[in-house]
Amino acid sequence: MQELMERIERRSARCGVIGLGYVGLPLALELAKAGFRVTGIDLDERKVQAIRGGTSYIVDVSDEEIAAPVRAGRFSATSDFSVIRDLDTINICVPTPLRKTKDPDLTYVVSAVNEIKQHLRRGQLIILESTTYPGTTEEVVRPALEASGLEVGRDFALAFSPERIDPGNARFNTRNIPKVVGGVTPSCTQVAKRLYEASVDTVVPVSSTQVAEMVKLLENTFRSVNIGLVNEIALMCSSLKIDVWEVIEAAKTKPFGFMAFYPGPGLGGHCIPIDPFYLSWKAKMNGFDARFIELAGAINESMPRFVVERITDALNEHRKSVRGSRVHVLGVAYKAGVNDIRESPSLIVMKILAEKGAVLSYTDPYVPSVREEGFVLDSVPLDGGVPEGADCVVILTAHPGVDYEAIVRRAPLIVDTRNALRGCTAPHVKRL
Ligand SMILES: NC(=O)c1ccc[n+]([C@@H]2O[C@H](COP(=O)([O-])OP(=O)(O)OC[C@H]3O[C@@H](n4cnc5c(N)ncnc54)[C@H](O)[C@@H]3O)[C@@H](O)[C@H]2O)c1
């Protein structure tokens, strides 16, 4: 491993990133910026072509950020896994979704690891970054790679380092978010730490891959449980006729012992709704019942139906039924400032509304169209605030740059699940 450390120091190590999505692409660019020659590998030919053409497909990454290293010969993309043999370091950033049964689906990780195994050679460093249950690196990745006949710690290095990127966050990015890293052996940790030190500001080594895996799941379970708690408080406040947003704003003034979380139409994205169930699955395998995770999951998953109930009640006050009403949705991305609709609660709300016979339309400046079972729609521009004839506007994602005042003036009825119309007391505005 000493030789690889030196190659990393000299920036002559060849780096590879498998999976060029929200996590892998920014990481590959950061490594290229640090001075390495980086090869990105993805099964998706469109992504490979986009990179070759210097075009970005991720909101936080500009075309030029890709085009510059491509031009300089420091970044290239391919779907050909045989390049792995020429690489010194390989970060795996492929998806880790859940099956319908809420069991972990490691298909993508296993397939990437099997590709690496075909080309594994002495002196390489493999790092898994995909979020997964504690034990994956030791129990799934290590045996698969060692089936090549090479031994971890002696012939090649293996580590886990959770990715903590927050798409749409203007302040924190791959470079300035501290990177936790745990190797199978102390030398694996050392060499992985050395690689990250070249490309991120702070590296936090931990004693094992299991600790590193668990760190990520603690962080995301913390968010899921706290969002579940505040969603339950919102449901409580609704029945007590108390403004939950005002309560949170006031509670937030406490300078210690409180951290503000906000209610909403439910959880979305590829992390918070999914990752805690990786942990509860693993806990169950060991006879442990992860009660907080299950309860928070149940509350968070009930939120889209609660939103539909709010819409139904609001229309009812106007002597209208959901069936036949024109409901215009603002925001289908799972959170503000991103174009990601994976697991977005907006889609669930829209699906329930469509089933109930509402006539749907939507505006999302980040998402030009949605193709979902039950509805196929294109985003409509918000000229003058609200589409003609809308009976109700539902704010599900509060993207920046929307003229909410015009919406309040023009919409006959508004259900605001994100407190976008902060402080507005107009009677036709209903809040969560
Ligand atoms: N998106 C986030 O905000 C975020 C944050 C932290 C951690 N994570 C974790 O990072 C991992 C990746 O998430 P993402 O959001 O970047 O996913 P993504 O879907 O945006 O990107 C994954 C990429 O991997 C490619 N891929 C799939 N299987 C492959 C294979 N066998 N070989 C090569 N390429 C393959 C896909 O084509 C896709 O381009 C997940 O485990 C996720 O939980 C995501």
The ligand as a Tripos MOL2 file, in Angstrom:
@<TRIPOS>MOLECULE
LIG
   44    48     1     0     0
SMALL
NO_CHARGES

@<TRIPOS>ATOM
      1 N1        -28.5160   11.6690   -3.6900 N.am      1 LIG1
      2 C1        -28.0980   11.9910   -2.4920 C.2       1 LIG1
      3 O1        -28.3940   13.0790   -1.9860 O.2       1 LIG1
      4 C2        -27.2350   11.0550   -1.6670 C.ar      1 LIG1
      5 C3        -26.5700   11.5730   -0.5460 C.ar      1 LIG1
      6 C4        -25.7690   10.7370    0.2040 C.ar      1 LIG1
      7 C5        -25.6550    9.4050   -0.1270 C.ar      1 LIG1
      8 N2        -26.3260    8.9060   -1.2130 N.ar      1 LIG1
      9 C6        -26.1360    7.4900   -1.5250 C.3       1 LIG1
     10 O2        -25.2250    7.3930   -2.6160 O.3       1 LIG1
     11 C7        -25.5700    6.3040   -3.4590 C.3       1 LIG1
     12 C8        -25.7750    6.8110   -4.8770 C.3       1 LIG1
     13 O3        -26.8620    7.7280   -4.8850 O.3       1 LIG1
     14 P1        -27.1220    8.7470   -6.0680 P.3       1 LIG1
     15 O4        -28.1750    9.6780   -5.5790 O.co2     1 LIG1
     16 O5        -25.8300    9.2830   -6.5540 O.co2     1 LIG1
     17 O6        -27.7430    7.7660   -7.1640 O.3       1 LIG1
     18 P2        -27.9720    8.0770   -8.7190 P.3       1 LIG1
     19 O7        -29.0870    7.2020   -9.1360 O.co2     1 LIG1
     20 O8        -28.0640    9.5590   -8.9260 O.co2     1 LIG1
     21 O9        -26.6290    7.6010   -9.4110 O.3       1 LIG1
     22 C9        -26.2280    6.2780   -9.4360 C.3       1 LIG1
     23 C10       -25.5850    5.9890  -10.7910 C.3       1 LIG1
     24 O10       -25.0720    4.6610  -10.7650 O.3       1 LIG1
     25 C11       -25.2580    4.0910  -12.0510 C.3       1 LIG1
     26 N3        -25.1620    2.6420  -11.8960 N.ar      1 LIG1
     27 C12       -26.0440    1.7840  -11.3550 C.ar      1 LIG1
     28 N4        -25.5350    0.5450  -11.3290 N.ar      1 LIG1
     29 C13       -24.3110    0.6160  -11.8680 C.ar      1 LIG1
     30 C14       -23.2860   -0.3250  -12.1080 C.ar      1 LIG1
     31 N5        -23.4200   -1.6070  -11.7530 N.pl3     1 LIG1
     32 N6        -22.1700    0.1010  -12.7010 N.ar      1 LIG1
     33 C15       -22.0070    1.3930  -13.0560 C.ar      1 LIG1
     34 N7        -22.9390    2.3460  -12.8300 N.ar      1 LIG1
     35 C16       -24.0700    1.9460  -12.2450 C.ar      1 LIG1
     36 C17       -26.5970    4.6170  -12.4980 C.3       1 LIG1
     37 O11       -26.7300    4.5630  -13.8960 O.3       1 LIG1
     38 C18       -26.5460    6.0630  -11.9740 C.3       1 LIG1
     39 O12       -26.0260    6.9520  -12.9320 O.3       1 LIG1
     40 C19       -26.7980    5.6720   -2.8280 C.3       1 LIG1
     41 O13       -26.4000    4.6320   -1.9940 O.3       1 LIG1
     42 C20       -27.3730    6.7860   -2.0020 C.3       1 LIG1
     43 O14       -28.1280    6.3210   -0.9130 O.3       1 LIG1
     44 C21       -27.1020    9.7170   -2.0120 C.ar      1 LIG1
@<TRIPOS>BOND
     1     1     2 1
     2     2     3 2
     3     2     4 1
     4     4     5 ar
     5     4    44 ar
     6     5     6 ar
     7     6     7 ar
     8     7     8 ar
     9     8     9 1
    10     8    44 ar
    11     9    10 1
    12     9    42 1
    13    10    11 1
    14    11    12 1
    15    11    40 1
    16    12    13 1
    17    13    14 1
    18    14    15 2
    19    14    16 1
    20    14    17 1
    21    17    18 1
    22    18    19 2
    23    18    20 1
    24    18    21 1
    25    21    22 1
    26    22    23 1
    27    23    24 1
    28    23    38 1
    29    24    25 1
    30    25    26 1
    31    25    36 1
    32    26    27 ar
    33    26    35 ar
    34    27    28 ar
    35    28    29 ar
    36    29    30 ar
    37    29    35 ar
    38    30    31 1
    39    30    32 ar
    40    32    33 ar
    41    33    34 ar
    42    34    35 ar
    43    36    37 1
    44    36    38 1
    45    38    39 1
    46    40    41 1
    47    40    42 1
    48    42    43 1
@<TRIPOS>SUBSTRUCTURE
     1 LIG1         1 GROUP 0 **** ****
